[in-house]
Amino acid sequence: MTPPAILQLLQTLISTPSFSREETATADVIFDYLTAAQLSPKRHLNNVYALGQHNSPQKKTLLLCSHHDTVRPAAGYTRDPFAPDIQDGKLYGLGGNDAGASVVSLIDCFSTFYNKNLPFNLVLAIVAEEEVQGPNGVESILPLLGNMDCAIVGEPTQMQAAVGERGLMVLDCTAHGVQGHAARNEGKNALYLALDDIEWIRQFAFPKISATMGQVKMTATMMQCGTQHNVVPAECQFVVDVRPTDAYSNEEILQIIQQHCQSTVTPRSTRLRASSIAANHPLVQAAVQIGCSTYISPTTSDIALLHLPALKMGVGNSARSHAADEFVYLHEIDEGIARYKQLVDSLRA
């Protein structure tokens, strides 16, 4: 059964709006909870963190990390997204699945081992701006946490162990033509130029294929063009979603795309790189030992910004993330709490 204080904490987080870059109130809730539990929390912006009582510079460090920001409610909600109602074993509410259930389960795990003299250091970080990969999230507190050697990142994976994940680049592309009158076939149609580039994006296969992640994926997802029906457009803008693998750096992928496209191709960021952890890493071995299966995640997380070996492993199901009437099962929270503790125990052994 979920500890009452943990369930109450999760319900409070759900009932407190925490959209990305607007997480002050939930950071207050988490900080106050850790303070009341005598876990000596610290805070930087809307990121809350705490260090194990017996941490030492002579030990390696395990980071327990998840995020408390949420996306905005999806269209189609039939319930109040901020009402943490329990019905048929489900706890409903925005952010309960992604990633509030992982947040409270990691907090419970950290509190269990906080005053234990482990053979490694333990650090807890509940961070902001994950959903937008903002600069005031996990990156902003890394210098405050000291040297870290590996991490467990709480995201909804049904408590299985994601040992790798694709990166992400969003490309803003602009095709440049010449405006003219459609009836006289004047100008140079930027829409056609954009469609040529989009067709290349649709058909191109990067030659290097990752042994674990497969091919780099590119998908055109948005387009904006034209001013009126009889004017040949001089400019056409479109967006491409790129999911890198560990076979290429983001910069290499960008260079290949820019060489083949007529359009101007500008990345919003190249920070979110593909990542993986070796099969023989102690974290992976500990996860397998307690019965977790391993897989490659198609989605990105704060792992892309940590630049250290990490498992993505958490409570809930990613299929429910960002969906209307988001929920998490109570038994999933119980399993998450138990498995996180088993994982730390296995790593300690």
N, C-alpha and C positions, 0 to 999 in steps of 0.2 A: 504493500500500500504506500502511495506517495506520502512522504512526511508532510504533515499539515502546513508547516511553515514554508516549505518549498512550494507547495501548491498555491498558498496564499500569495507568495512572492510572484509567481507566474501570472496569477489572476490580476495582481496589481499592475504588472508590466503591460498586460494586454489592455487594461482599462486606461492606461496613460499613453496618449498619442506620442509617437517617437519616430516621425518621418525623418529620413536622412537629412542631416544638417540641422535638425530641430529636436535633438535628443536630450536636452537639458533635464527635463522632468524625470525621464527614466534613469538617467545617470544619477540623479538625486536618490531615487528609490534604491538603486543597487548599492550606492555608497552607504546609505543609512542602514541597509540590511547587513552589510559586511561589518560596519561599525558596531551594530548591536550584537553581532556574533563574535565580537572581539578578534577580528581578523586583520586589523590594522591596515585598512585600505588607503590608497592614495588616488589622486585624481589629476588628470591633465586634460583640459578642455572637457569633452564629454566621454572621455575614456577613464574607466575605473580599473585599478590593478592592485594586486597584493602579492607579497612575497612570503614564502614559507618561513616559519619561525627559526628553523635550523639551517637555512641556506648559508652556503660558504663558498668563497672564491675557489676553493680547491675541488669543488664538485662540478660535474656537468649539470646542465639545466634543462628541465622539461617545462615547456610553456603550455598552459591550458587556455585556449582562446576561443571566444565566440563574439557575436555582435548583438547589440540591442536596438539598432535602428531597423525600421521597416520601410517597405514601399507604401504607396498610398493604396487605399482599398480598390480592388478591381471592380469593374462594372459587373453588375449581376448579383451583388450581395443581397440576400434575402433577410439577413439578420443585422443587428447593430454590430459593426466590426470591433467596437470597443466594449462589448458586453461579454465578459468571460463566463458564459453559461456552460454548465455541464449537463449533457443529455446523452443517454445510452452509452455511457463510458467515454464520451468525446468531450474535450474542452474546446469550445469554439472561441474564435477571436483572432484579429489581425496580429500576426507576429508570434502566435503561439507555437506554430510549427516551424517557422523560419524567422528567428532561430531561438525564440524564448525558451522552449523546452530544453534545448541544449545548454543555454545560458544557466538555467537554474540547476540542471543536473551537474554541470561542471562546478558550479558554486558549492553544491553539496559534496562533491568529490574532494574539492580543495579543502573544505572545512574539515573533512574527515582526516586528511593527512597533514593539515597545517602545522600541528605541533609534534608530528612524528619526525624522528631523526632518520630520514631516508638516505640511501646512498647517492642520491642526486637531489638537486635543488628543484623546488616547485614554484612556479609563477602563474598567477591567474590574471588574465586580462580580458575584460568585457568592453568591447570597443564600439566606436561610432562609425558612421559613414561607410560601412561595408557595402551596402547596396549600390552606392555610387562610386566606390573606390576613391573616396575623397581624401585630400591631403591631411585632414585633421582626424583621421582614423588611426588605424594600427601603425602606420608609418611614423606618425608624430610621437608615439610613445616608445618606439624601439630603443632609442638612445637612453631612455630612463630605466629600462629593464635589465641592462647589463648583457653580458654574453649569453646567448642561448644556443643550445645544441640541437634541439628537435622540438616538435610541437604536435599537439592534438588540436585540431580546429573543428569546433562544433558546428556542423551544418546537417540538415536532415538527410541522412543516408541509411535510415532504418538500422542504425548501429552496425553497419558493415563498414569495412575499411577501404576508403578510396586511396590508393597508393600513387595516384597521379591525376592530373587534370589538365585539360587544354587551357591555353592562354586566351586572350581576347584583344583584338584590335578593332576599333570602329573607324572606318575611313569615310571622310567627307570628300566627295568627288564632284568636280564641275567640268562639264563639257562646254567648250567655247566655240560658238559659231558666228554667223553674221546675220543680222535681222533683215528680213525682206518681206515682200508681199506674196502670200501663198498663191494667189491667182496667176501671178506672172512667173512663178517658180524662181523667185529671186532669193538671194542670200545663201547661207550655208546652215543647214538645219542642225542645231545643237542636240535636238532630241534624237536624231538618227545617229549622231556621233556617240551619244551616251548609250544607245541601244547596242551599237557595235561593241563598246567596251563591256557592257553587261553580258553580252553573249560570250565574249572571251572569258569573263569571270565564271560564267555558268559552265563552260566546257573545259577550262584549263585544269590539268592535274599536275600538281607539284611532283617532280620526279623522285625526290627522297621521301620514303614512307617510314614513319616511326614503327618500331617493332611492337610497341605497346599501345600507341594512340592512333595508328593508321595514318590517313592522309590529312593534310591541311584542308580545312573546309572554308569556302567563301560563299556568301549568300548576299545578293542585292536585296535590300529590305524596304527602301523608301525612295521616292522620286518626286521632284517638284519642277515643273517646266511650263512655260508659255504664259501669255498675257491675254490673248484673244484668238478666236478661231481662224482669222485670215492673216495672221502674222507669223512668219517663220521665226521660231525662237532663236535668239542669239545666245542663250545660256540655258543649261539644263543641269540641275543638281540631283545627285543620288547618293545613297548611303550603302556601304557594304559592311557586313558583319563577317569578320575573319576569326577563325578559331585555330590558332597555331598549335603545332605539336613540338616535341623536343628535337625534331629533325632539323629545324631551322631556328635561327634567332628571329625575333620580330622585325629587326632591321633588314635582314636578308629577304624575308617575305615581302616587306614593303618595297624594297628595291626592285624585285622581280615584277611586282604589280605595276609600279611606276614605269618600268621599261616597256611594258606591253600595252599600256593604256594611253589613248590620246588625251583623255581628261586629266585635269590637275587632281592629284590624289594626295590628301592631307590627313595624317592620322591624328585622332584626338589625343592619343597617348600610345606609347610603346612600353608602358610599365608592366602590363599584365602578361607575364610570360608563362609558357607551359612549365609544369613542374612535376617531379616524380621523386619517389623515395625507393631506395634499393630493397630488393626482396630479402636481403640478409641483414637489414638494419634491425637493431633490437626492438624498436617500436613495432615493426611489421611482424617480427617473430612473436612478440608478446600478443599481438592482436590475433594472429592465427592460433596461438596456443589456447586462447579463451573461446575459440570457435567462430571467429569472424571470417567471412569470405573477403577477398580482395578484388578490386576492380578499378577501372579507369573512369573518372567522372567526366561527363561532357560539359559541366558547368564550372565557372570560375568562383574563387573565394579569396579571402585574405591570404591564403597560402601563396598566391602570386606575388605578394608584396613582402613576404617574410624572408625569402631567400635562405631557407634552411630546410632540412628534411622534415616532412610533416605528413601526418595522416589526417584526412578529412573524415570525420566520424561523428555522427550525432543522431539526435532523436527525431523521429518523424519521417516523412516521405517527401522528397523534393517535388513530386508531382502535385502536392498540395500547396507548394510555395507560390505566392503571388496570385492564388486563385480565389474566387469568391467563396465566402463561407469557410474560410480556412479553419482547420481544426487539428488537434493532436489527440491521440488516444491516451487515456490515463495509464494504461498498462505499458505504453511505449515510454512514458516518463520513468516508470518504475524500472523497466529494463535498462534505460539509459543510465540511471544512477548506479545500478548494479554493475553494468558492464564497464563503465568508466573506472569504478573502484577495482574491479577485477584486472583491468588493464594496468593500472598503476601497481597493483600487487604483483602481477606477473612480471612487469618490468623491474620491480624491486628485487624479485627472486632471481 
